[in-house]
Amino acid sequence: MPNKKSAKKRVLVAERNRIYNRFWKTRCKNAVKKFLEAVESKDVELANKRMNDAQGVLDKAVVKGVVHRNTVARRKSSMAAKIKALSA
């Protein structure tokens, strides 16, 4: 256990941030999973809608500093490739 007041505060802040980050990371994963389910069902219209939703969630996570922007760019690129392959 921390002894100094500032160290005690850091423990509280770190726990708060951990919960916040976990919420956003889970939200991102769920959005991408829903998109992948739509791709598996070969429903182009639903996949496009879910892709837009997932991209919005991913972009918000970047703005909030939870996920790195290059990671999100990679995931969005992967989703776009899956949509393109599904459409073709």
N, CA, C and O atoms as a CHARMM CRD file, in Angstrom:
* protein
*
  352
    1    1 MET  N      0.84000  -1.18700   0.00000 PROA 1      0.00000
    2    1 MET  CA     0.00000   0.00000   0.00000 PROA 1      0.00000
    3    1 MET  C      0.88400   1.24900   0.00000 PROA 1      0.00000
    4    1 MET  O      1.92800   1.29000   0.65100 PROA 1      0.00000
    5    2 PRO  N      0.44700   2.25400  -0.73500 PROA 2      0.00000
    6    2 PRO  CA     1.22600   3.49900  -0.75200 PROA 2      0.00000
    7    2 PRO  C      1.13900   4.23900   0.58500 PROA 2      0.00000
    8    2 PRO  O      0.13300   4.17300   1.29100 PROA 2      0.00000
    9    3 ASN  N      2.20700   4.93300   0.90100 PROA 3      0.00000
   10    3 ASN  CA     2.25100   5.67600   2.15400 PROA 3      0.00000
   11    3 ASN  C      1.99200   7.16100   1.95100 PROA 3      0.00000
   12    3 ASN  O      1.38400   7.80700   2.80500 PROA 3      0.00000
   13    4 LYS  N      2.44700   7.70900   0.82700 PROA 4      0.00000
   14    4 LYS  CA     2.29100   9.13500   0.57800 PROA 4      0.00000
   15    4 LYS  C      0.92300   9.44400   0.00000 PROA 4      0.00000
   16    4 LYS  O      0.29900   8.61500  -0.66200 PROA 4      0.00000
   17    5 LYS  N      0.47700  10.65800   0.27000 PROA 5      0.00000
   18    5 LYS  CA    -0.84600  11.07300  -0.19000 PROA 5      0.00000
   19    5 LYS  C     -0.93100  11.06000  -1.72100 PROA 5      0.00000
   20    5 LYS  O     -1.93400  10.61600  -2.28000 PROA 5      0.00000
   21    6 SER  N      0.10200  11.53800  -2.39300 PROA 6      0.00000
   22    6 SER  CA     0.08500  11.58800  -3.86100 PROA 6      0.00000
   23    6 SER  C      0.07800  10.18100  -4.45600 PROA 6      0.00000
   24    6 SER  O     -0.54700   9.94500  -5.49000 PROA 6      0.00000
   25    7 ALA  N      0.77200   9.24800  -3.80400 PROA 7      0.00000
   26    7 ALA  CA     0.78600   7.86400  -4.28300 PROA 7      0.00000
   27    7 ALA  C     -0.59300   7.21900  -4.11300 PROA 7      0.00000
   28    7 ALA  O     -1.02500   6.43600  -4.95900 PROA 7      0.00000
   29    8 LYS  N     -1.27300   7.54800  -3.02600 PROA 8      0.00000
   30    8 LYS  CA    -2.63000   7.03500  -2.80900 PROA 8      0.00000
   31    8 LYS  C     -3.56800   7.56100  -3.89700 PROA 8      0.00000
   32    8 LYS  O     -4.41100   6.82800  -4.41400 PROA 8      0.00000
   33    9 LYS  N     -3.40500   8.84200  -4.23500 PROA 9      0.00000
   34    9 LYS  CA    -4.22900   9.42800  -5.29800 PROA 9      0.00000
   35    9 LYS  C     -3.96000   8.73400  -6.63000 PROA 9      0.00000
   36    9 LYS  O     -4.88900   8.46500  -7.39200 PROA 9      0.00000
   37   10 ARG  N     -2.70000   8.44600  -6.90700 PROA 10     0.00000
   38   10 ARG  CA    -2.34400   7.79900  -8.17400 PROA 10     0.00000
   39   10 ARG  C     -2.98700   6.41800  -8.27800 PROA 10     0.00000
   40   10 ARG  O     -3.40400   6.00800  -9.36100 PROA 10     0.00000
   41   11 VAL  N     -3.06800   5.70300  -7.16400 PROA 11     0.00000
   42   11 VAL  CA    -3.71900   4.38700  -7.15600 PROA 11     0.00000
   43   11 VAL  C     -5.18700   4.53600  -7.54200 PROA 11     0.00000
   44   11 VAL  O     -5.70500   3.75200  -8.33800 PROA 11     0.00000
   45   12 LEU  N     -5.85500   5.53800  -6.98100 PROA 12     0.00000
   46   12 LEU  CA    -7.26700   5.76000  -7.29600 PROA 12     0.00000
   47   12 LEU  C     -7.45100   6.15100  -8.75800 PROA 12     0.00000
   48   12 LEU  O     -8.35700   5.65700  -9.43000 PROA 12     0.00000
   49   13 VAL  N     -6.59200   7.03700  -9.24400 PROA 13     0.00000
   50   13 VAL  CA    -6.69300   7.49900 -10.63400 PROA 13     0.00000
   51   13 VAL  C     -6.41000   6.35600 -11.59800 PROA 13     0.00000
   52   13 VAL  O     -7.08900   6.21000 -12.61400 PROA 13     0.00000
   53   14 ALA  N     -5.40900   5.55000 -11.27600 PROA 14     0.00000
   54   14 ALA  CA    -5.06500   4.42700 -12.14700 PROA 14     0.00000
   55   14 ALA  C     -6.22000   3.43200 -12.24000 PROA 14     0.00000
   56   14 ALA  O     -6.49800   2.90600 -13.31700 PROA 14     0.00000
   57   15 GLU  N     -6.88400   3.17500 -11.13400 PROA 15     0.00000
   58   15 GLU  CA    -8.02300   2.25200 -11.14100 PROA 15     0.00000
   59   15 GLU  C     -9.18400   2.82500 -11.95200 PROA 15     0.00000
   60   15 GLU  O     -9.83000   2.11100 -12.72000 PROA 15     0.00000
   61   16 ARG  N     -9.44000   4.11700 -11.77400 PROA 16     0.00000
   62   16 ARG  CA   -10.50700   4.77700 -12.53800 PROA 16     0.00000
   63   16 ARG  C    -10.21800   4.70400 -14.03900 PROA 16     0.00000
   64   16 ARG  O    -11.10900   4.40500 -14.83400 PROA 16     0.00000
   65   17 ASN  N     -8.98000   4.97600 -14.41500 PROA 17     0.00000
   66   17 ASN  CA    -8.59700   4.92000 -15.83000 PROA 17     0.00000
   67   17 ASN  C     -8.66700   3.50300 -16.37700 PROA 17     0.00000
   68   17 ASN  O     -9.04000   3.30400 -17.53300 PROA 17     0.00000
   69   18 ARG  N     -8.31600   2.53100 -15.57300 PROA 18     0.00000
   70   18 ARG  CA    -8.36200   1.13700 -16.01300 PROA 18     0.00000
   71   18 ARG  C     -9.79400   0.73700 -16.35600 PROA 18     0.00000
   72   18 ARG  O    -10.03800   0.09600 -17.37800 PROA 18     0.00000
   73   19 ILE  N    -10.71900   1.10900 -15.51400 PROA 19     0.00000
   74   19 ILE  CA   -12.12200   0.77200 -15.76300 PROA 19     0.00000
   75   19 ILE  C    -12.63200   1.49000 -17.01100 PROA 19     0.00000
   76   19 ILE  O    -13.33300   0.89800 -17.83100 PROA 19     0.00000
   77   20 TYR  N    -12.27900   2.76000 -17.14900 PROA 20     0.00000
   78   20 TYR  CA   -12.69000   3.56100 -18.31000 PROA 20     0.00000
   79   20 TYR  C    -12.13500   2.96100 -19.60000 PROA 20     0.00000
   80   20 TYR  O    -12.85800   2.82100 -20.58700 PROA 20     0.00000
   81   21 ASN  N    -10.85400   2.60900 -19.58600 PROA 21     0.00000
   82   21 ASN  CA   -10.22100   2.02900 -20.77500 PROA 21     0.00000
   83   21 ASN  C    -10.81300   0.66600 -21.10200 PROA 21     0.00000
   84   21 ASN  O    -11.00600   0.33500 -22.27200 PROA 21     0.00000
   85   22 ARG  N    -11.09700  -0.11500 -20.08900 PROA 22     0.00000
   86   22 ARG  CA   -11.68700  -1.43300 -20.30900 PROA 22     0.00000
   87   22 ARG  C    -13.05500  -1.30300 -20.95600 PROA 22     0.00000
   88   22 ARG  O    -13.39200  -2.07800 -21.85200 PROA 22     0.00000
   89   23 PHE  N    -13.84900  -0.33200 -20.51300 PROA 23     0.00000
   90   23 PHE  CA   -15.16800  -0.08300 -21.10000 PROA 23     0.00000
   91   23 PHE  C    -15.03800   0.20800 -22.59600 PROA 23     0.00000
   92   23 PHE  O    -15.76300  -0.37300 -23.40300 PROA 23     0.00000
   93   24 TRP  N    -14.13000   1.09500 -22.96700 PROA 24     0.00000
   94   24 TRP  CA   -13.99900   1.47900 -24.38200 PROA 24     0.00000
   95   24 TRP  C    -13.40100   0.36800 -25.22700 PROA 24     0.00000
   96   24 TRP  O    -13.81400   0.17000 -26.37000 PROA 24     0.00000
   97   25 LYS  N    -12.43300  -0.36200 -24.68200 PROA 25     0.00000
   98   25 LYS  CA   -11.83800  -1.46300 -25.44700 PROA 25     0.00000
   99   25 LYS  C    -12.87200  -2.55400 -25.70100 PROA 25     0.00000
  100   25 LYS  O    -12.93100  -3.11400 -26.79600 PROA 25     0.00000
  101   26 THR  N    -13.68500  -2.85500 -24.69300 PROA 26     0.00000
  102   26 THR  CA   -14.73100  -3.85900 -24.86300 PROA 26     0.00000
  103   26 THR  C    -15.74300  -3.39100 -25.88900 PROA 26     0.00000
  104   26 THR  O    -16.18900  -4.17500 -26.72600 PROA 26     0.00000
  105   27 ARG  N    -16.10900  -2.11800 -25.83200 PROA 27     0.00000
  106   27 ARG  CA   -17.06400  -1.56700 -26.78400 PROA 27     0.00000
  107   27 ARG  C    -16.53200  -1.67600 -28.21600 PROA 27     0.00000
  108   27 ARG  O    -17.28100  -1.99200 -29.14000 PROA 27     0.00000
  109   28 CYS  N    -15.23800  -1.41100 -28.39000 PROA 28     0.00000
  110   28 CYS  CA   -14.60700  -1.52300 -29.71300 PROA 28     0.00000
  111   28 CYS  C    -14.64300  -2.97300 -30.20600 PROA 28     0.00000
  112   28 CYS  O    -15.00500  -3.24000 -31.35200 PROA 28     0.00000
  113   29 LYS  N    -14.26600  -3.89500 -29.33200 PROA 29     0.00000
  114   29 LYS  CA   -14.24600  -5.30300 -29.72100 PROA 29     0.00000
  115   29 LYS  C    -15.63800  -5.79100 -30.10600 PROA 29     0.00000
  116   29 LYS  O    -15.79600  -6.51300 -31.09000 PROA 29     0.00000
  117   30 ASN  N    -16.64900  -5.39500 -29.32700 PROA 30     0.00000
  118   30 ASN  CA   -18.01000  -5.82200 -29.62200 PROA 30     0.00000
  119   30 ASN  C    -18.49900  -5.26600 -30.95000 PROA 30     0.00000
  120   30 ASN  O    -19.18500  -5.96400 -31.69600 PROA 30     0.00000
  121   31 ALA  N    -18.15600  -4.02400 -31.25200 PROA 31     0.00000
  122   31 ALA  CA   -18.57300  -3.41200 -32.51600 PROA 31     0.00000
  123   31 ALA  C    -17.94800  -4.15100 -33.69600 PROA 31     0.00000
  124   31 ALA  O    -18.61100  -4.39300 -34.70500 PROA 31     0.00000
  125   32 VAL  N    -16.68200  -4.50300 -33.56800 PROA 32     0.00000
  126   32 VAL  CA   -16.00000  -5.21800 -34.65100 PROA 32     0.00000
  127   32 VAL  C    -16.56800  -6.63500 -34.79000 PROA 32     0.00000
  128   32 VAL  O    -16.72100  -7.13700 -35.90400 PROA 32     0.00000
  129   33 LYS  N    -16.88000  -7.27700 -33.66000 PROA 33     0.00000
  130   33 LYS  CA   -17.46700  -8.61900 -33.70800 PROA 33     0.00000
  131   33 LYS  C    -18.81800  -8.60300 -34.41300 PROA 33     0.00000
  132   33 LYS  O    -19.11000  -9.49300 -35.21100 PROA 33     0.00000
  133   34 LYS  N    -19.64200  -7.60400 -34.12600 PROA 34     0.00000
  134   34 LYS  CA   -20.94200  -7.49900 -34.78600 PROA 34     0.00000
  135   34 LYS  C    -20.75400  -7.31200 -36.29100 PROA 34     0.00000
  136   34 LYS  O    -21.50200  -7.87800 -37.08800 PROA 34     0.00000
  137   35 PHE  N    -19.75500  -6.51700 -36.67700 PROA 35     0.00000
  138   35 PHE  CA   -19.45700  -6.33800 -38.09900 PROA 35     0.00000
  139   35 PHE  C    -19.05800  -7.66800 -38.73200 PROA 35     0.00000
  140   35 PHE  O    -19.52600  -8.00300 -39.82000 PROA 35     0.00000
  141   36 LEU  N    -18.19900  -8.42400 -38.05700 PROA 36     0.00000
  142   36 LEU  CA   -17.73800  -9.70000 -38.60000 PROA 36     0.00000
  143   36 LEU  C    -18.88000 -10.70500 -38.72500 PROA 36     0.00000
  144   36 LEU  O    -18.90500 -11.50500 -39.66000 PROA 36     0.00000
  145   37 GLU  N    -19.82600 -10.66400 -37.78400 PROA 37     0.00000
  146   37 GLU  CA   -20.99800 -11.53700 -37.88000 PROA 37     0.00000
  147   37 GLU  C    -21.81600 -11.20200 -39.12000 PROA 37     0.00000
  148   37 GLU  O    -22.32100 -12.09600 -39.79900 PROA 37     0.00000
  149   38 ALA  N    -21.94500  -9.90400 -39.41400 PROA 38     0.00000
  150   38 ALA  CA   -22.68300  -9.47400 -40.60500 PROA 38     0.00000
  151   38 ALA  C    -21.96700  -9.92800 -41.87000 PROA 38     0.00000
  152   38 ALA  O    -22.60800 -10.31200 -42.84800 PROA 38     0.00000
  153   39 VAL  N    -20.63600  -9.88300 -41.85200 PROA 39     0.00000
  154   39 VAL  CA   -19.86200 -10.33800 -43.01300 PROA 39     0.00000
  155   39 VAL  C    -20.03100 -11.84000 -43.19600 PROA 39     0.00000
  156   39 VAL  O    -20.17000 -12.32100 -44.32000 PROA 39     0.00000
  157   40 GLU  N    -20.01700 -12.58900 -42.07700 PROA 40     0.00000
  158   40 GLU  CA   -20.18700 -14.03900 -42.14400 PROA 40     0.00000
  159   40 GLU  C    -21.54200 -14.41900 -42.72800 PROA 40     0.00000
  160   40 GLU  O    -21.66700 -15.41800 -43.43700 PROA 40     0.00000
  161   41 SER  N    -22.56000 -13.60600 -42.42200 PROA 41     0.00000
  162   41 SER  CA   -23.89700 -13.89900 -42.94800 PROA 41     0.00000
  163   41 SER  C    -24.06600 -13.42000 -44.38900 PROA 41     0.00000
  164   41 SER  O    -25.12200 -13.61700 -44.99000 PROA 41     0.00000
  165   42 LYS  N    -23.02500 -12.78900 -44.94600 PROA 42     0.00000
  166   42 LYS  CA   -22.99000 -12.31600 -46.33400 PROA 42     0.00000
  167   42 LYS  C    -24.09700 -11.29600 -46.63300 PROA 42     0.00000
  168   42 LYS  O    -24.61600 -11.23600 -47.74700 PROA 42     0.00000
  169   43 ASP  N    -24.44200 -10.50400 -45.62900 PROA 43     0.00000
  170   43 ASP  CA   -25.43400  -9.44100 -45.79800 PROA 43     0.00000
  171   43 ASP  C    -24.68700  -8.12000 -45.97800 PROA 43     0.00000
  172   43 ASP  O    -24.19800  -7.53500 -45.01100 PROA 43     0.00000
  173   44 VAL  N    -24.60500  -7.65800 -47.23500 PROA 44     0.00000
  174   44 VAL  CA   -23.79700  -6.47700 -47.55100 PROA 44     0.00000
  175   44 VAL  C    -24.36400  -5.22600 -46.88600 PROA 44     0.00000
  176   44 VAL  O    -23.61800  -4.41800 -46.33300 PROA 44     0.00000
  177   45 GLU  N    -25.67400  -5.07300 -46.94100 PROA 45     0.00000
  178   45 GLU  CA   -26.29300  -3.86500 -46.38400 PROA 45     0.00000
  179   45 GLU  C    -26.07700  -3.78300 -44.87100 PROA 45     0.00000
  180   45 GLU  O    -25.71100  -2.73200 -44.34500 PROA 45     0.00000
  181   46 LEU  N    -26.30500  -4.88800 -44.18700 PROA 46     0.00000
  182   46 LEU  CA   -26.09300  -4.92600 -42.73500 PROA 46     0.00000
  183   46 LEU  C    -24.61500  -4.73600 -42.40100 PROA 46     0.00000
  184   46 LEU  O    -24.27500  -4.05600 -41.43300 PROA 46     0.00000
  185   47 ALA  N    -23.74200  -5.33500 -43.20200 PROA 47     0.00000
  186   47 ALA  CA   -22.30100  -5.19500 -42.96000 PROA 47     0.00000
  187   47 ALA  C    -21.87100  -3.74100 -43.09900 PROA 47     0.00000
  188   47 ALA  O    -21.06100  -3.25500 -42.31000 PROA 47     0.00000
  189   48 ASN  N    -22.41000  -3.04100 -44.10100 PROA 48     0.00000
  190   48 ASN  CA   -22.07400  -1.62200 -44.26600 PROA 48     0.00000
  191   48 ASN  C    -22.53200  -0.80200 -43.07000 PROA 48     0.00000
  192   48 ASN  O    -21.80700   0.06800 -42.58600 PROA 48     0.00000
  193   49 LYS  N    -23.73600  -1.08500 -42.59900 PROA 49     0.00000
  194   49 LYS  CA   -24.25400  -0.35600 -41.43400 PROA 49     0.00000
  195   49 LYS  C    -23.40000  -0.62800 -40.20000 PROA 49     0.00000
  196   49 LYS  O    -23.03900   0.29200 -39.46600 PROA 49     0.00000
  197   50 ARG  N    -23.08500  -1.89200 -39.98300 PROA 50     0.00000
  198   50 ARG  CA   -22.26700  -2.25400 -38.81300 PROA 50     0.00000
  199   50 ARG  C    -20.85100  -1.69900 -38.92800 PROA 50     0.00000
  200   50 ARG  O    -20.22900  -1.36100 -37.92100 PROA 50     0.00000
  201   51 MET  N    -20.34000  -1.60500 -40.16200 PROA 51     0.00000
  202   51 MET  CA   -19.00100  -1.04500 -40.35600 PROA 51     0.00000
  203   51 MET  C    -19.00200   0.43800 -39.96800 PROA 51     0.00000
  204   51 MET  O    -18.07400   0.90700 -39.31000 PROA 51     0.00000
  205   52 ASN  N    -20.03300   1.16600 -40.37000 PROA 52     0.00000
  206   52 ASN  CA   -20.12100   2.57800 -39.99600 PROA 52     0.00000
  207   52 ASN  C    -20.19600   2.73900 -38.48000 PROA 52     0.00000
  208   52 ASN  O    -19.54800   3.61700 -37.91100 PROA 52     0.00000
  209   53 ASP  N    -20.98100   1.89500 -37.83800 PROA 53     0.00000
  210   53 ASP  CA   -21.08500   1.94200 -36.37700 PROA 53     0.00000
  211   53 ASP  C    -19.73700   1.64500 -35.72600 PROA 53     0.00000
  212   53 ASP  O    -19.31500   2.33900 -34.80000 PROA 53     0.00000
  213   54 ALA  N    -19.07200   0.61300 -36.22000 PROA 54     0.00000
  214   54 ALA  CA   -17.78600   0.21400 -35.64500 PROA 54     0.00000
  215   54 ALA  C    -16.74500   1.30900 -35.84300 PROA 54     0.00000
  216   54 ALA  O    -15.95500   1.58300 -34.93900 PROA 54     0.00000
  217   55 GLN  N    -16.73800   1.93100 -37.00700 PROA 55     0.00000
  218   55 GLN  CA   -15.76500   2.99300 -37.25200 PROA 55     0.00000
  219   55 GLN  C    -16.00100   4.17200 -36.32200 PROA 55     0.00000
  220   55 GLN  O    -15.05200   4.79500 -35.84700 PROA 55     0.00000
  221   56 GLY  N    -17.26900   4.47700 -36.06000 PROA 56     0.00000
  222   56 GLY  CA   -17.56100   5.56100 -35.12600 PROA 56     0.00000
  223   56 GLY  C    -17.05900   5.26200 -33.73100 PROA 56     0.00000
  224   56 GLY  O    -16.48200   6.12800 -33.07300 PROA 56     0.00000
  225   57 VAL  N    -17.27700   4.05200 -33.28300 PROA 57     0.00000
  226   57 VAL  CA   -16.82100   3.65800 -31.94100 PROA 57     0.00000
  227   57 VAL  C    -15.29800   3.68500 -31.87600 PROA 57     0.00000
  228   57 VAL  O    -14.72400   4.17400 -30.90400 PROA 57     0.00000
  229   58 LEU  N    -14.64500   3.15800 -32.91100 PROA 58     0.00000
  230   58 LEU  CA   -13.18000   3.13200 -32.93100 PROA 58     0.00000
  231   58 LEU  C    -12.60800   4.54700 -32.93500 PROA 58     0.00000
  232   58 LEU  O    -11.64300   4.83300 -32.22600 PROA 58     0.00000
  233   59 ASP  N    -13.20400   5.43300 -33.73700 PROA 59     0.00000
  234   59 ASP  CA   -12.70900   6.81000 -33.79000 PROA 59     0.00000
  235   59 ASP  C    -12.87700   7.52300 -32.44800 PROA 59     0.00000
  236   59 ASP  O    -12.01600   8.30500 -32.04600 PROA 59     0.00000
  237   60 LYS  N    -13.98000   7.25400 -31.76300 PROA 60     0.00000
  238   60 LYS  CA   -14.18700   7.86200 -30.44900 PROA 60     0.00000
  239   60 LYS  C    -13.14300   7.36100 -29.45500 PROA 60     0.00000
  240   60 LYS  O    -12.67000   8.11900 -28.60800 PROA 60     0.00000
  241   61 ALA  N    -12.78600   6.08200 -29.56300 PROA 61     0.00000
  242   61 ALA  CA   -11.77200   5.52500 -28.65700 PROA 61     0.00000
  243   61 ALA  C    -10.42100   6.19300 -28.88000 PROA 61     0.00000
  244   61 ALA  O     -9.64900   6.37500 -27.93900 PROA 61     0.00000
  245   62 VAL  N    -10.13800   6.55900 -30.13800 PROA 62     0.00000
  246   62 VAL  CA    -8.87800   7.25700 -30.42700 PROA 62     0.00000
  247   62 VAL  C     -8.89900   8.64200 -29.79000 PROA 62     0.00000
  248   62 VAL  O     -7.92800   9.05800 -29.15900 PROA 62     0.00000
  249   63 VAL  N    -10.01500   9.35200 -29.95900 PROA 63     0.00000
  250   63 VAL  CA   -10.12700  10.70600 -29.41400 PROA 63     0.00000
  251   63 VAL  C     -9.96300  10.68500 -27.89500 PROA 63     0.00000
  252   63 VAL  O     -9.37900  11.60100 -27.31700 PROA 63     0.00000
  253   64 LYS  N    -10.47500   9.64400 -27.25700 PROA 64     0.00000
  254   64 LYS  CA   -10.40600   9.54400 -25.81200 PROA 64     0.00000
  255   64 LYS  C     -9.04700   9.01000 -25.33300 PROA 64     0.00000
  256   64 LYS  O     -8.79700   8.94800 -24.12900 PROA 64     0.00000
  257   65 GLY  N     -8.18000   8.62900 -26.26400 PROA 65     0.00000
  258   65 GLY  CA    -6.83800   8.19800 -25.89600 PROA 65     0.00000
  259   65 GLY  C     -6.76500   6.77600 -25.39700 PROA 65     0.00000
  260   65 GLY  O     -5.80100   6.40500 -24.72800 PROA 65     0.00000
  261   66 VAL  N     -7.76600   5.97200 -25.70800 PROA 66     0.00000
  262   66 VAL  CA    -7.79500   4.59400 -25.21500 PROA 66     0.00000
  263   66 VAL  C     -7.03100   3.67200 -26.15900 PROA 66     0.00000
  264   66 VAL  O     -6.32000   2.77200 -25.71200 PROA 66     0.00000
  265   67 VAL  N     -7.17800   3.89600 -27.47100 PROA 67     0.00000
  266   67 VAL  CA    -6.54900   3.05400 -28.48000 PROA 67     0.00000
  267   67 VAL  C     -5.68900   3.94800 -29.37500 PROA 67     0.00000
  268   67 VAL  O     -6.06100   5.08800 -29.65300 PROA 67     0.00000
  269   68 HSD  N     -4.55400   3.44000 -29.82200 PROA 68     0.00000
  270   68 HSD  CA    -3.66600   4.21400 -30.69200 PROA 68     0.00000
  271   68 HSD  C     -4.28800   4.37400 -32.07100 PROA 68     0.00000
  272   68 HSD  O     -4.98000   3.47900 -32.55600 PROA 68     0.00000
  273   69 ARG  N     -4.03800   5.51400 -32.69700 PROA 69     0.00000
  274   69 ARG  CA    -4.67300   5.80200 -33.98800 PROA 69     0.00000
  275   69 ARG  C     -4.24200   4.84900 -35.09400 PROA 69     0.00000
  276   69 ARG  O     -5.02600   4.55400 -35.99600 PROA 69     0.00000
  277   70 ASN  N     -3.01200   4.36900 -35.03700 PROA 70     0.00000
  278   70 ASN  CA    -2.55400   3.43300 -36.06800 PROA 70     0.00000
  279   70 ASN  C     -3.25300   2.08000 -35.92600 PROA 70     0.00000
  280   70 ASN  O     -3.52500   1.41200 -36.92300 PROA 70     0.00000
  281   71 THR  N     -3.54100   1.68300 -34.70300 PROA 71     0.00000
  282   71 THR  CA    -4.27200   0.43800 -34.46500 PROA 71     0.00000
  283   71 THR  C     -5.66100   0.53700 -35.06500 PROA 71     0.00000
  284   71 THR  O     -6.13400  -0.39700 -35.71100 PROA 71     0.00000
  285   72 VAL  N     -6.31500   1.67200 -34.85200 PROA 72     0.00000
  286   72 VAL  CA    -7.65700   1.87500 -35.39400 PROA 72     0.00000
  287   72 VAL  C     -7.61100   1.92900 -36.91600 PROA 72     0.00000
  288   72 VAL  O     -8.48600   1.38100 -37.58600 PROA 72     0.00000
  289   73 ALA  N     -6.60000   2.58500 -37.45800 PROA 73     0.00000
  290   73 ALA  CA    -6.46900   2.66300 -38.91600 PROA 73     0.00000
  291   73 ALA  C     -6.32000   1.26200 -39.50500 PROA 73     0.00000
  292   73 ALA  O     -6.89000   0.96300 -40.55400 PROA 73     0.00000
  293   74 ARG  N     -5.56200   0.41300 -38.83600 PROA 74     0.00000
  294   74 ARG  CA    -5.36300  -0.95900 -39.30600 PROA 74     0.00000
  295   74 ARG  C     -6.66600  -1.73900 -39.26800 PROA 74     0.00000
  296   74 ARG  O     -6.98500  -2.46800 -40.20800 PROA 74     0.00000
  297   75 ARG  N     -7.42400  -1.58700 -38.18000 PROA 75     0.00000
  298   75 ARG  CA    -8.68900  -2.31600 -38.06100 PROA 75     0.00000
  299   75 ARG  C     -9.70800  -1.82900 -39.07800 PROA 75     0.00000
  300   75 ARG  O    -10.43700  -2.63500 -39.65700 PROA 75     0.00000
  301   76 LYS  N     -9.76800  -0.51800 -39.30400 PROA 76     0.00000
  302   76 LYS  CA   -10.71600   0.02900 -40.27800 PROA 76     0.00000
  303   76 LYS  C    -10.34700  -0.42800 -41.68700 PROA 76     0.00000
  304   76 LYS  O    -11.22600  -0.71700 -42.49800 PROA 76     0.00000
  305   77 SER  N     -9.06400  -0.49300 -41.97400 PROA 77     0.00000
  306   77 SER  CA    -8.60200  -0.95500 -43.27900 PROA 77     0.00000
  307   77 SER  C     -8.97700  -2.41700 -43.49100 PROA 77     0.00000
  308   77 SER  O     -9.40500  -2.80300 -44.57900 PROA 77     0.00000
  309   78 SER  N     -8.81800  -3.21400 -42.46400 PROA 78     0.00000
  310   78 SER  CA    -9.17900  -4.62800 -42.53700 PROA 78     0.00000
  311   78 SER  C    -10.67200  -4.79900 -42.78200 PROA 78     0.00000
  312   78 SER  O    -11.08700  -5.65300 -43.56400 PROA 78     0.00000
  313   79 MET  N    -11.47900  -3.97600 -42.10400 PROA 79     0.00000
  314   79 MET  CA   -12.92500  -4.05200 -42.29300 PROA 79     0.00000
  315   79 MET  C    -13.30500  -3.64100 -43.71000 PROA 79     0.00000
  316   79 MET  O    -14.17300  -4.25800 -44.32600 PROA 79     0.00000
  317   80 ALA  N    -12.66100  -2.60600 -44.22300 PROA 80     0.00000
  318   80 ALA  CA   -12.95500  -2.14500 -45.58500 PROA 80     0.00000
  319   80 ALA  C    -12.60700  -3.22500 -46.60400 PROA 80     0.00000
  320   80 ALA  O    -13.32400  -3.40200 -47.58900 PROA 80     0.00000
  321   81 ALA  N    -11.51500  -3.94500 -46.37400 PROA 81     0.00000
  322   81 ALA  CA   -11.11800  -5.01800 -47.28000 PROA 81     0.00000
  323   81 ALA  C    -12.15200  -6.15200 -47.25900 PROA 81     0.00000
  324   81 ALA  O    -12.46000  -6.73800 -48.29700 PROA 81     0.00000
  325   82 LYS  N    -12.67600  -6.44900 -46.08800 PROA 82     0.00000
  326   82 LYS  CA   -13.69100  -7.49500 -45.98300 PROA 82     0.00000
  327   82 LYS  C    -14.97700  -7.09500 -46.70600 PROA 82     0.00000
  328   82 LYS  O    -15.61100  -7.92500 -47.35800 PROA 82     0.00000
  329   83 ILE  N    -15.35900  -5.82300 -46.58800 PROA 83     0.00000
  330   83 ILE  CA   -16.54900  -5.33100 -47.29200 PROA 83     0.00000
  331   83 ILE  C    -16.34200  -5.41700 -48.81000 PROA 83     0.00000
  332   83 ILE  O    -17.23600  -5.82100 -49.55400 PROA 83     0.00000
  333   84 LYS  N    -15.15200  -5.02900 -49.24000 PROA 84     0.00000
  334   84 LYS  CA   -14.84100  -5.04600 -50.67000 PROA 84     0.00000
  335   84 LYS  C    -14.90000  -6.46800 -51.20700 PROA 84     0.00000
  336   84 LYS  O    -15.43900  -6.70500 -52.28800 PROA 84     0.00000
  337   85 ALA  N    -14.34500  -7.41900 -50.45200 PROA 85     0.00000
  338   85 ALA  CA   -14.36400  -8.81300 -50.88200 PROA 85     0.00000
  339   85 ALA  C    -15.78900  -9.35400 -50.88800 PROA 85     0.00000
  340   85 ALA  O    -16.14400 -10.16300 -51.74500 PROA 85     0.00000
  341   86 LEU  N    -16.59900  -8.91400 -49.94300 PROA 86     0.00000
  342   86 LEU  CA   -17.99000  -9.35800 -49.87200 PROA 86     0.00000
  343   86 LEU  C    -18.80500  -8.80800 -51.04200 PROA 86     0.00000
  344   86 LEU  O    -19.65900  -9.50400 -51.59100 PROA 86     0.00000
  345   87 SER  N    -18.54100  -7.56600 -51.41700 PROA 87     0.00000
  346   87 SER  CA   -19.26500  -6.93400 -52.51100 PROA 87     0.00000
  347   87 SER  C    -18.90100  -7.53500 -53.86000 PROA 87     0.00000
  348   87 SER  O    -19.73600  -7.58800 -54.76300 PROA 87     0.00000
  349   88 ALA  N    -17.66400  -7.98700 -54.00100 PROA 88     0.00000
  350   88 ALA  CA   -17.19800  -8.50700 -55.28900 PROA 88     0.00000
  351   88 ALA  C    -17.74700  -9.89400 -55.60600 PROA 88     0.00000
  352   88 ALA  O    -17.43900 -10.45500 -56.65700 PROA 88     0.00000
